[in-house]
Each structure stands twice: as C-alpha cells, then as structure tokens.
Amino acid sequence: MTADALDAAKLRADVLGPSSGWRRLDVVAETGSTNGDLIARAQAGEDIDGAVLIAERQTAGRGRQGRTWSDGQGAQLAFSVGIGVADVPTQRWGWLPLATGVSIVETVGRLGGEVSLKWPNDVLAGDGKLAGILAEVAAAQRAIVVGIGLNVTLARDEVAAPQAISLAELGIDVPPRNAVITELLRTLGDRVRGWRESGGADQDLAAKYREVCSTLGALVRVELPGAKELVGVARDVDEQGRLCIDSGGEEVVLAAGDVIHLRPDPEAIV
C-alpha cells in the first residue's frame, strides 16, 4: 500500500488557532524522537505549550518504561505535543496521558472503528495494540510532552511487534493521514481544554475513561518494579488517574505498572 504524504501547510491551516490550543505545528522527514526534540526545545528556552511536532520517521522512538517504539514510515502517525500544566495541580497531571487515550478512542470511533483502553493508556482492538502513548515532564518549564504512535495502515508483518494492529486492519475505510491527525488533534485539544479548565478534575473525562477502559472490572496481574507482581480485580481509577485494585479484600492503588488482563470478559467478575 502506498503511503500518503502529510501536508504541513494544510495541517497548519486546519489545526492551529486560539480555540484549538495548538500554536505551532512542524512536520519533519526524520528524527530520533519527537518527545526528545520537544523536551530539548523546552530546555533551550522555547515555550512548547501548544507545539505539535510530527515525524514521518523516528529512529529512536520510545515507549513506556524505556521500551522502543517500532516505526513504519508513512504507515503510522508519530508525533508529540507540548502542553503547559502550570495551572493544574501536580497530583492531577496523571490524567493527561489518560485524556490522550480517550481522545484516540473517540477519534477512532468517529472513523467507524471500535477500540478500548488498557490502563493507563494502551489503545487496544481485541488483543491488538493500535496506539501507544508516552508522557514526559519537560523539567525546564511546567509542561508535559505527550508522544503518540498510531498505526494507520501498518500491517502486522511489517513490524516486529506481533500484537500491533492498524486502522486499516479494523476494516475502516481509512482517510488520508492528514485527516486522521487533524481529527485527533482537534479532539485532544478539546480534552486538554476541559482538563485545564477543571483544574485537572474533569468529571466528563473521568466518566468517559471509565466507559472505554476495559481494565476496569477485569481480573488482572500487574507486573511491578523489582520483579514483583499483584493479582486482583481492577475496580476503579482515583482522582489522580491511578488504578485501584481489590487484591484479596485489600485495596491497592497503583500509579504505574504493566497490566495483564487474565479474564477477557469483565462481566464474568462478580
């Protein structure tokens, strides 16, 4: 399948503006990591709030916990955004990557697909992973950089990760990537605005997250740092976006960890 090229000028015309929350948009042919580039720009003194950086190819893309992110040129969307968080309490910052996951789910829904979230923000279609999200604090200023990798037409045999799935494989009549990223940035911009205006306590966002998160209600095993693990039923997310697990009658609250769903049907949990 021939990949469609991104049109930076059209993206700027369609995306940028005071109401969208996005102020600057750049498309580069290749870079190591869009997250790394935005963090470097923040360290150099640039205000990265509202910045969007899209790469046609990443050579050193990163996932959560230091993993690499496989990049398929022209068949994916790989980009990062800068979001100022000075007006939001630090303990609410954990909702930002969750809001990004919700934005992807909503965007895919408008395209005609159905996906869910595995806590905290893996976008899944069945057992396949459609998108990954990595949020990092830009220490030079009160901003967070959120990186997104979304498989558009990338086929499973084109990537080393066997669990990868693309929009095309969902049976969606996939529009050009320009249209996909425009819709996603508009949706994410709306979610970020609601999150900010509520001081990080956006009840609509929390309700939507609970609706689309397949982890909640499921029996899970969580792999923790130090080769530890926890098994229990995921009951809820708290006001900080942390996962609340009932493990042997004791509630355990986790801010991080690799979640494995042990039972595919959440309704089977009583």
N, C-alpha and C positions, 0 to 999 in steps of 0.2 A: 504494500500500500504506500503510495506517495504521500509524504508528509506535507502538510500545508504550512507555509511560512507565516510568521507573525508580522503584522503591520503595525510598527510602533506608532506612526503618526495617527492612524485610526484609533488605536488603543488610547492614546492621549486625549483625542477628541471625545471619545465615548466614556472615558472613565474619570478624568481629572475634573476637579471643580470643588467649590466650597462645601456644597451639600454632600458630596461623596466621601469626604475625609481624605482623599488622596490628592497630593500636591505635586508629586514628581513621579514620572514613570520612565524607566530606561530598559531597553532590550539589548543584550549583548550576545554575540555569537557563542562565546565560550568563557567560562571562568572556573575557578576551583570550587567555590561555594558562595552562593548568593547571600546566605546568612553571614558568612565570614566577611564578605565585602561590605555589607551594610554596617556591621559592627566596626570595621576598620574606618568607615566614613564617620561614624559617631565619635570614634577615638580621635579623629583628625579635626573635630570641632563642628562638623556639619550637623544641622538639625535634621534627623532622619524621620521625624514624625510625619506620616503621610507619604513616605517614599515607597515606591514599588520597583523592585529590580528583578527582571526576568532574564533567564539564560536559556539559549537554545540547547546548550550542552554544559553540564557540570562535570568536572573531572575529579572532584573531591567532595561530592555531596555527602551530607551526614544525616544520620537518623538519631533516634533517641539512644542514650547510654553508649554513645561513641560508635554506633553501627554505621556502616556505609550505606548510601542510597544509590541503587543501580539507576543509571541514566540512559534513556533511549532517545537519541537526538530526533526531534521532530515528531515523536510519537507520544511525548509526555508534555506536561507543563511543569516547569521547575522555576519557582520564584520565591522571593521573600518580601515581606512588608515590614516597615518600621511603624511602631505605634507608641506614642507618648503616653505614659501612665502616671504622670505626676499628680493628677487629681484623683487617683484611685488608691485606696489603702493597700499597702503591700500584701496583706493577707488575702486580698481578693484577686491578685494577679493570676493565680492559678486557673481562673475561669477563662482567661484569654485563649489559650490553646483549645479549650473545650468549645468556646464560641466559634473558633475556626472550624472545628469538626462539624458542628451543627450547620455552619454556612455551606460546607461541601455537601452534606446530606440534602439540604434544601435545594441547592443548585442542581444536583443530580436528579432530584425529584421533578424539578421543572423541565428537565430534559427528557423525562419519561422513564427514568430508572429508579430502582428501589435499593437503598443501602442502609446500613446501620453503623453505629459506633461501638467499638470495644473500648472500655475505659483505658486510658483517658481520652484518646482521640484517633485511634486507628479506624479508618473508614473501610468497612467490610461489605462484600457482596457474597453471602454464604460464607465459605471458608476462604474466599479470595480477598486479597488486600488491594483496594483501589487507590488509596492515597495514604501518605504519611505526613506527619506534622512535627516540626521541631521548633520549640520556642526557647530563645536565649535572651538573657538580660544584657543590654548594652550598658556596661558599667560606667562608661564615660558620661552618660546622661540618663535621666529617668525615662527609659524607653525599653521596649521589648521588641526583638526581631522574631518574626514568625515565618518559618520556611515551610513551603508546601510543595510536595511532589505528587502530581496527579497523573495516572496513566490514562491516556486518551485512546490511542489505537495500538499501544504496545501489546504484542501477543506474548503468551506465556513462554513460547520457545525462543523469544528474543531477549530474555533476561534470565540471570542466574537464579533469581528467587522464584521457586515453583509456585508459591502462593499468590503471586502477582496476577491481577486481573485488570482489564481495561474497560472503559465506557463502551467501546465497540463490542466487546465480548458479552456485554449485558444485553445486547440486542437493540441498543439505542441507535437511532438514526443520528449519528454524531455530527453536529455542526462544525464549521471551521474552528480551530483553536482560539482565534480572536474572539469569537462569540462566546466560547466556553469561559475564557478567563474574564471577559467583560462581565458576564453574569455573576461569576464567582466574586469578583472584586466589589460589585455593587451590593451583593448580599452580605459579604463580610463587612463592608463599610457600614451598612445599616446595623449589623450586630455589634460592631465596635462602638458605634454612637450610643446605642441603648445601654451597653455595658458601662460606658463612661458616665452617661447622664445619671445612671442609678448609683454611681459610686462603687461599681463592681457587684451590686446586689440586684441584678436584673432578673425579676421573677419570671418574666416571659421566657427568657433564655433558659433558666433553670428548668422550667416546665417542659420546654421543647427538648432539652437534653435528656431528661428522664424518659421522654416519649420515644426517642430514637436510639437510646443506649441499650444494646442487647445484653450487656453485662448485668444490668440490674435485674434481680430475681434469679440469676443463674448460680449454680454451684460452680465455684472457681478454685483454681490453685494459683496463688500469687508467688512468683519467684522473687525473693528479696535479696538485697546485697548481703554478702558474706555467706553465700550458698545456703541460705535459709529459705523456707517456704511456709506458706499459710494456706489452709484449705477451709472454705466456708461458703456461705451464701451471701452474695453481694446484695445488700438491702437498699442502699441509697448513696447519694453524694451529698456532702455537707455544704455549708455556706462558703467554704473555700474551694469547692470542687474536688475534695478528697473522697476516696472510696470508703464507704462504711460496710464492714463485713461482719456477719454473725458467725463466729467460729466457736462451736461448742458452747453456745449460750453467752459468749462474751463478745462485746462489740469492739472491733479493732478498726482504727481509722488510718488509712494509708495515703500518703502524699505521692508515692512513687512505687513502682514495681511492675513486673511483667505478668499480665493476667492471661491465664489459660482457661477457657470455658470447658468444664468437664461434662456438662449435660446440655445438649443442643436445644432442648425445649424448656424455656424458662417457666412455662405454665405447669410443668411437672413438679416444680418446687413448692412445697406446702409448709 
